[in-house]
Protein backbone atom coordinates (compact mmCIF):
# COMPACT_ATOMS: atom_id res chain seq x y z
CA UNK A 1 0.00 0.00 0.00
CA UNK A 2 2.91 2.45 -0.32
CA UNK A 3 1.34 4.10 -3.38
CA UNK A 4 -1.89 4.79 -1.47
CA UNK A 5 0.00 6.13 1.56
CA UNK A 6 2.29 8.20 -0.63
CA UNK A 7 -0.61 9.48 -2.68
CA UNK A 8 -2.62 10.58 0.35
CA UNK A 9 0.38 12.34 1.93
CA UNK A 10 1.26 13.97 -1.40
CA UNK A 11 -2.32 15.21 -1.81
CA UNK A 12 -2.48 16.67 1.70
CA UNK A 13 0.92 18.34 1.43
CA UNK A 14 0.13 19.42 -2.12
CA UNK A 15 -2.97 21.28 -0.98
CA UNK A 16 -0.89 23.07 1.62
CA UNK A 17 1.74 23.95 -0.99
CA UNK A 18 -0.93 25.09 -3.45
CA UNK A 19 -2.46 27.41 -0.87
CA UNK A 20 0.96 28.89 -0.08
CA UNK A 21 1.90 29.20 -3.77
CA UNK A 22 -1.41 30.72 -4.84
CA UNK A 23 -1.72 33.15 -1.93
CA UNK A 24 1.83 34.43 -2.44
CA UNK A 25 1.26 34.76 -6.19
CA UNK A 26 -1.95 36.74 -5.67
CA UNK A 27 -0.38 38.95 -2.98
CA UNK A 28 2.75 39.70 -4.99
CA UNK A 29 0.90 40.47 -8.21
CA UNK A 30 -1.68 42.56 -6.33
CA UNK A 31 1.24 44.60 -5.01
CA UNK A 32 2.35 45.22 -8.59
CA UNK A 33 4.98 42.55 -9.22
CA UNK A 34 4.67 41.13 -12.75
CA UNK A 35 3.32 37.58 -13.11
CA UNK A 36 6.62 35.95 -14.07
CA UNK A 37 8.73 36.97 -11.04
CA UNK A 38 5.71 36.53 -8.75
CA UNK A 39 5.26 32.97 -10.02
CA UNK A 40 8.95 32.22 -9.51
CA UNK A 41 8.87 33.55 -5.94
CA UNK A 42 5.67 31.78 -4.97
CA UNK A 43 6.73 28.45 -6.49
CA UNK A 44 10.13 28.67 -4.79
CA UNK A 45 8.51 29.13 -1.39
CA UNK A 46 6.05 26.29 -1.90
CA UNK A 47 8.71 23.99 -3.37
CA UNK A 48 11.03 24.45 -0.42
CA UNK A 49 8.24 23.43 1.93
CA UNK A 50 7.24 20.57 -0.39
CA UNK A 51 10.74 19.12 -0.65
CA UNK A 52 11.02 18.90 3.11
CA UNK A 53 7.49 17.53 3.69
CA UNK A 54 7.64 14.98 0.88
CA UNK A 55 11.16 13.85 1.70
CA UNK A 56 10.45 13.63 5.41
CA UNK A 57 7.00 12.02 5.27
CA UNK A 58 5.55 11.17 1.83
CA UNK A 59 8.44 9.21 0.35
CA UNK A 60 10.12 8.14 3.61
CA UNK A 61 10.89 4.47 3.97
CA UNK A 62 11.60 2.13 6.88
CA UNK A 63 14.98 3.77 7.34
CA UNK A 64 13.59 7.28 7.73
CA UNK A 65 13.38 10.41 5.65
CA UNK A 66 14.65 10.60 2.11
CA UNK A 67 16.32 13.97 1.99
CA UNK A 68 19.93 14.84 1.21
CA UNK A 69 21.91 16.87 -1.29
CA UNK A 70 21.64 14.42 -4.21
CA UNK A 71 17.88 14.26 -3.91
CA UNK A 72 17.81 18.03 -3.45
CA UNK A 73 19.71 18.51 -6.72
CA UNK A 74 17.37 16.13 -8.59
CA UNK A 75 14.37 17.88 -7.02
CA UNK A 76 15.51 21.32 -8.17
CA UNK A 77 16.24 20.06 -11.69
CA UNK A 78 12.67 18.78 -11.90
CA UNK A 79 11.41 21.96 -10.26
CA UNK A 80 13.08 24.07 -12.95
CA UNK A 81 11.25 22.20 -15.71
CA UNK A 82 7.89 22.37 -13.93
CA UNK A 83 8.40 26.03 -13.07
CA UNK A 84 9.20 26.88 -16.68
CA UNK A 85 5.93 25.24 -17.75
CA UNK A 86 3.95 26.89 -14.96
CA UNK A 87 5.42 30.32 -15.63
CA UNK A 88 4.81 30.06 -19.36
CA UNK A 89 1.17 29.11 -18.83
CA UNK A 90 0.41 31.64 -16.09
CA UNK A 91 2.20 34.51 -17.86
CA UNK A 92 0.43 33.70 -21.13
CA UNK A 93 -2.96 33.72 -19.42
CA UNK A 94 -2.13 36.97 -17.67
CA UNK A 95 -0.98 38.60 -20.93
CA UNK A 96 -4.00 37.47 -22.95
CA UNK A 97 -6.83 37.48 -20.41
CA UNK A 98 -5.65 39.66 -17.54
CA UNK A 99 -4.42 39.32 -14.01
CA UNK A 100 -7.69 38.13 -12.47
CA UNK A 101 -7.84 35.22 -14.91
CA UNK A 102 -4.24 34.36 -14.06
CA UNK A 103 -5.23 34.29 -10.38
CA UNK A 104 -8.05 31.87 -11.20
CA UNK A 105 -5.97 29.76 -13.57
CA UNK A 106 -2.94 29.34 -11.30
CA UNK A 107 -4.46 26.61 -9.07
CA UNK A 108 -5.63 24.72 -12.17
CA UNK A 109 -2.20 24.95 -13.80
CA UNK A 110 -0.43 23.87 -10.61
CA UNK A 111 -2.91 21.06 -9.98
CA UNK A 112 -2.32 19.64 -13.44
CA UNK A 113 1.43 19.83 -13.07
CA UNK A 114 1.22 18.23 -9.61
CA UNK A 115 -0.20 15.01 -11.04
CA UNK A 116 2.76 14.52 -13.36
CA UNK A 117 5.13 15.76 -10.67
CA UNK A 118 4.02 13.05 -8.20
CA UNK A 119 5.11 10.25 -10.49
CA UNK A 120 8.31 12.05 -11.48
CA UNK A 121 9.22 12.72 -7.84
CA UNK A 122 8.53 9.10 -6.97
CA UNK A 123 10.58 7.76 -9.86
CA UNK A 124 13.40 10.31 -10.21
CA UNK A 125 13.90 12.20 -6.96
CA UNK A 126 12.90 10.17 -3.92
CA UNK A 127 13.84 6.74 -5.25
Secondary structure per residue as TSV (DSSP state, phi and psi in degrees):
chain	resnum	aa	ss	phi	psi
A	1	X	-	360.0	17.9
A	2	X	H	-62.7	-33.8
A	3	X	H	-64.9	-40.2
A	4	X	H	-66.2	-45.3
A	5	X	H	-62.9	-46.6
A	6	X	H	-62.6	-43.2
A	7	X	H	-62.5	-41.4
A	8	X	H	-69.6	-40.4
A	9	X	H	-63.9	-45.2
A	10	X	H	-60.4	-40.6
A	11	X	H	-64.2	-47.5
A	12	X	H	-62.6	-47.2
A	13	X	H	-69.3	-32.3
A	14	X	H	-64.9	-38.8
A	15	X	H	-63.8	-42.2
A	16	X	H	-61.3	-45.8
A	17	X	H	-63.2	-42.5
A	18	X	H	-61.6	-42.6
A	19	X	H	-62.9	-42.2
A	20	X	H	-64.7	-48.7
A	21	X	H	-59.7	-51.1
A	22	X	H	-65.8	-45.0
A	23	X	H	-64.9	-39.6
A	24	X	H	-65.5	-41.6
A	25	X	H	-59.9	-48.2
A	26	X	H	-62.8	-46.2
A	27	X	H	-61.8	-46.2
A	28	X	H	-66.4	-42.2
A	29	X	H	-71.5	-33.0
A	30	X	H	-65.3	-29.2
A	31	X	T	-81.7	-2.1
A	32	X	T	107.6	-2.3
A	33	X	-	-72.1	135.0
A	34	X	-	-60.6	158.3
A	35	X	H	-59.5	-39.6
A	36	X	H	-64.3	-54.7
A	37	X	H	-66.9	-30.9
A	38	X	H	-64.8	-40.3
A	39	X	H	-66.2	-41.4
A	40	X	H	-62.4	-43.8
A	41	X	H	-66.7	-44.4
A	42	X	H	-68.9	-39.9
A	43	X	H	-67.9	-35.5
A	44	X	H	-63.0	-45.4
A	45	X	H	-62.0	-47.7
A	46	X	H	-67.2	-37.0
A	47	X	H	-67.4	-37.8
A	48	X	H	-62.0	-45.9
A	49	X	H	-62.2	-44.7
A	50	X	H	-63.5	-40.2
A	51	X	H	-59.8	-46.6
A	52	X	H	-65.8	-48.9
A	53	X	H	-62.0	-46.8
A	54	X	I	-70.0	-37.9
A	55	X	I	-70.6	-35.2
A	56	X	I	-80.3	-35.6
A	57	X	I	-121.9	-54.2
A	58	X	I	-61.5	-51.8
A	59	X	T	-104.8	14.9
A	60	X	-	-65.2	153.0
A	61	X	B	-121.2	-168.4
A	62	X	T	-60.9	-19.5
A	63	X	T	-95.2	1.3
A	64	X	B	115.3	-158.7
A	65	X	-	-67.1	161.0
A	66	X	-	-121.8	66.4
A	67	X	-	-107.0	-157.7
A	68	X	S	114.8	162.7
A	69	X	H	-67.3	-37.2
A	70	X	H	-65.7	-44.1
A	71	X	H	-65.8	-37.6
A	72	X	H	-61.1	-42.9
A	73	X	H	-64.5	-43.9
A	74	X	H	-64.6	-38.9
A	75	X	H	-60.0	-48.5
A	76	X	H	-68.8	-31.4
A	77	X	H	-63.3	-45.3
A	78	X	H	-65.8	-40.1
A	79	X	H	-59.4	-40.4
A	80	X	H	-60.1	-42.9
A	81	X	H	-64.8	-48.8
A	82	X	H	-64.6	-36.2
A	83	X	H	-69.5	-37.7
A	84	X	H	-60.7	-45.1
A	85	X	H	-63.4	-47.1
A	86	X	H	-59.9	-47.2
A	87	X	H	-64.8	-41.8
A	88	X	H	-59.5	-46.4
A	89	X	H	-67.5	-47.9
A	90	X	H	-66.4	-42.9
A	91	X	H	-66.1	-37.2
A	92	X	H	-64.9	-43.7
A	93	X	H	-63.6	-43.1
A	94	X	H	-62.7	-41.7
A	95	X	H	-68.6	-37.0
A	96	X	H	-90.4	-34.9
A	97	X	H	-116.4	-15.6
A	98	X	-	109.1	166.6
A	99	X	H	-64.3	-41.7
A	100	X	H	-62.4	-36.7
A	101	X	H	-68.9	-35.4
A	102	X	H	-63.9	-39.7
A	103	X	H	-60.0	-42.5
A	104	X	H	-72.8	-34.8
A	105	X	H	-78.0	-27.3
A	106	X	H	-54.3	-48.4
A	107	X	H	-62.3	-33.1
A	108	X	H	-68.6	-45.9
A	109	X	H	-59.4	-49.9
A	110	X	H	-66.7	-36.6
A	111	X	H	-63.3	-42.2
A	112	X	H	-64.1	-43.2
A	113	X	H	-67.0	-31.5
A	114	X	H	-63.8	-33.7
A	115	X	H	-63.0	-50.7
A	116	X	H	-64.5	-38.6
A	117	X	H	-62.9	-35.7
A	118	X	H	-56.6	-50.6
A	119	X	H	-69.5	-34.1
A	120	X	H	-70.6	-40.2
A	121	X	I	-62.2	-44.4
A	122	X	I	-62.6	-40.1
A	123	X	I	-87.3	-37.9
A	124	X	I	-105.1	-32.8
A	125	X	I	-100.5	-56.8
A	126	X	-	-99.9	37.5
A	127	X	-	-78.8	360.0
